[in-house]
Amino acid sequence: MKYIDCACAWIMLLTAAIFLLVIEVWRPRGIGFDTPLFWIPVAMINFLRLRNGYCGFEGLRTFAIVSNLLVLVLETVRLGEWGAWLIRNWGVYYALTAFWLWVPYIVIFIVAAAELGFSILQKEAAGTPLEPGPLRSSL
């Protein structure tokens, strides 16, 4: 399960980076630059949770659950509103031909749902906390 959890975090980060690159180079109409910028910190929170576990930071469990829940709700609302608007204004044919625009949002929706489940189900000491070294002081 930890490998699937790590793969989901990487998928979220790489999807955000690739989508930022597509937006910057290609500039599709109606796509905002802010959405992938929201996915990157959530992926980094998931990496922090995977690396250190919940015992390394106070409140990390709550923060990870809330951030993954926010991404899931954001993508649910975005797919519902955008899909309904697209079908209402342009028709089903255009919605199906423009499916490539939906792919990053659907991928992030699936990955955010999986990360939310992993955040809830992860045990307290599931990660491998950093050992104090010569440059780190143990508190």
VEXKE-527181 format. One line per field, with one value per residue (C-alpha): residue number from 1; residue in one letter; chain; x, y, z. Coordinates in pm, 1 decimal. Example, Ala and Ser with C-alpha at 12.3 -4.5 7.8 and 13.67 -1.06 7.14 Angstrom:
BEGIN
k <- [1 2]
r <- [A S]
c <- [A A]
xx <- [1230.0 1367.0]
yy <- [-450.0 -106.0]
zz <- [780.0 714.0]
end
This chain:
BEGIN
k <- [1 2 3 4 5 6 7 8 9 10 11 12 13 14 15 16 17 18 19 20 21 22 23 24 25 26 27 28 29 30 31 32 33 34 35 36 37 38 39 40 41 42 43 44 45 46 47 48 49 50 51 52 53 54 55 56 57 58 59 60 61 62 63 64 65 66 67 68 69 70 71 72 73 74 75 76 77 78 79 80 81 82 83 84 85 86 87 88 89 90 91 92 93 94 95 96 97 98 99 100 101 102 103 104 105 106 107 108 109 110 111 112 113 114 115 116 117 118 119 120 121 122 123 124 125 126 127 128 129 130 131 132 133 134 135 136 137 138 139]
r <- [M K Y I D C A C A W I M L L T A A I F L L V I E V W R P R G I G F D T P L F W I P V A M I N F L R L R N G Y C G F E G L R T F A I V S N L L V L V L E T V R L G E W G A W L I R N W G V Y Y A L T A F W L W V P Y I V I F I V A A A E L G F S I L Q K E A A G T P L E P G P L R S S L]
c <- [A A A A A A A A A A A A A A A A A A A A A A A A A A A A A A A A A A A A A A A A A A A A A A A A A A A A A A A A A A A A A A A A A A A A A A A A A A A A A A A A A A A A A A A A A A A A A A A A A A A A A A A A A A A A A A A A A A A A A A A A A A A A A A A A A A A A A A A A A A A]
xx <- [0.0 287.5 406.7 59.4 48.4 386.7 282.8 -30.7 175.8 414.9 124.2 -24.9 306.9 392.9 41.6 65.1 409.3 310.2 -17.6 168.3 399.1 104.2 -69.2 245.7 341.2 5.7 -233.5 -563.6 -869.7 -1057.0 -784.5 -651.2 -291.3 -393.1 -523.6 -194.0 -30.4 -272.9 -190.7 185.0 172.9 -79.1 157.0 442.7 230.9 170.1 545.1 607.5 348.0 502.4 858.2 811.7 483.0 247.2 476.2 728.4 502.2 222.4 -104.5 21.8 -262.7 -527.6 -342.5 -296.4 -659.8 -791.7 -562.7 -655.0 -1022.8 -999.8 -847.1 -1115.3 -1397.5 -1239.5 -1213.1 -1563.6 -1711.7 -1494.2 -1590.5 -1958.2 -1976.4 -1746.5 -1900.4 -2256.4 -2161.4 -1978.5 -2266.9 -2525.5 -2342.4 -2148.6 -2318.0 -2221.5 -2013.0 -1784.6 -1761.1 -1639.8 -1399.2 -1255.0 -1198.8 -821.2 -889.0 -1061.3 -788.6 -570.5 -873.0 -1001.1 -654.0 -620.2 -973.0 -888.0 -546.4 -686.5 -952.8 -684.6 -456.4 -747.0 -804.2 -434.2 -417.0 -703.8 -585.7 -214.0 -101.7 83.6 436.3 395.6 677.3 1048.6 1128.0 1457.1 1727.7 1910.9 2250.4 2544.6 2366.7 2028.2 1969.8 1728.5 1466.2]
yy <- [0.0 236.8 203.0 291.3 585.6 706.9 657.4 866.3 1149.1 1136.5 1129.7 1438.3 1624.7 1525.4 1599.4 1946.1 2009.1 1884.3 2076.1 2394.3 2343.0 2284.3 2597.9 2806.9 2686.0 2620.2 2849.7 2659.9 2883.2 2878.5 2701.9 2881.8 2880.5 2861.9 2505.3 2318.4 2557.3 2423.8 2060.3 2098.6 2186.6 1907.4 1659.8 1791.3 1746.6 1386.8 1335.6 1477.9 1240.2 944.3 1026.0 1120.9 964.2 1137.2 1107.5 1353.4 1659.3 1773.8 1812.5 1658.9 1406.7 1677.4 1892.7 1603.1 1493.7 1848.3 1930.5 1609.6 1668.4 2023.8 1901.0 1632.3 1881.8 2137.6 1884.9 1749.1 2097.1 2186.9 1874.1 1920.7 2288.2 2276.6 1959.0 2090.1 2423.9 2252.4 2019.6 2297.7 2548.5 2335.7 1995.7 1637.5 1597.4 1884.9 1754.9 1419.4 1567.5 1801.7 1512.8 1575.5 1896.6 1693.6 1431.7 1616.2 1699.6 1341.9 1207.0 1448.5 1360.8 989.4 1045.4 1289.0 1035.3 767.9 1004.0 1100.9 734.9 675.4 982.9 856.0 494.6 555.4 451.0 686.7 557.7 443.1 656.2 630.8 936.9 1111.1 1005.3 1286.0 1329.1 1552.0 1853.1 1782.9 1827.0 1597.7 1797.1]
zz <- [0.0 68.6 -291.6 -422.5 -181.2 -304.0 -666.8 -608.4 -460.1 -757.1 -1002.9 -839.5 -850.4 -1208.5 -1334.8 -1183.3 -1333.6 -1679.2 -1671.7 -1573.5 -1868.7 -2104.5 -1977.3 -2013.5 -2360.8 -2523.5 -2329.1 -2371.0 -2345.3 -2015.3 -1814.3 -1509.1 -1394.8 -1028.8 -1015.0 -1067.5 -823.7 -561.8 -642.8 -586.8 -211.8 -152.0 -319.0 -103.8 210.8 105.4 53.2 400.5 545.0 363.7 466.0 830.0 932.5 1168.5 1468.3 1320.7 1312.6 1538.0 1345.2 1020.5 1011.3 1022.4 771.8 527.4 552.7 508.5 214.6 29.5 106.9 -29.1 -356.2 -385.5 -324.8 -561.4 -842.7 -779.8 -803.4 -1103.2 -1298.8 -1213.1 -1305.3 -1605.5 -1745.0 -1710.0 -1869.4 -2153.3 -2235.1 -2200.4 -2422.5 -2667.9 -2670.4 -2592.2 -2909.1 -2813.5 -2455.4 -2584.4 -2839.2 -2577.1 -2335.9 -2336.4 -2140.3 -1868.8 -1824.8 -1568.1 -1355.3 -1362.0 -1277.0 -984.4 -866.9 -855.9 -697.2 -437.4 -338.7 -296.2 -100.4 125.8 202.1 264.9 490.0 700.9 716.5 776.8 1121.2 1354.9 1289.1 930.8 795.1 858.5 1068.0 1017.9 1259.5 1440.7 1279.2 1347.7 1194.7 1351.7 1720.1 1897.9 2082.9]
end
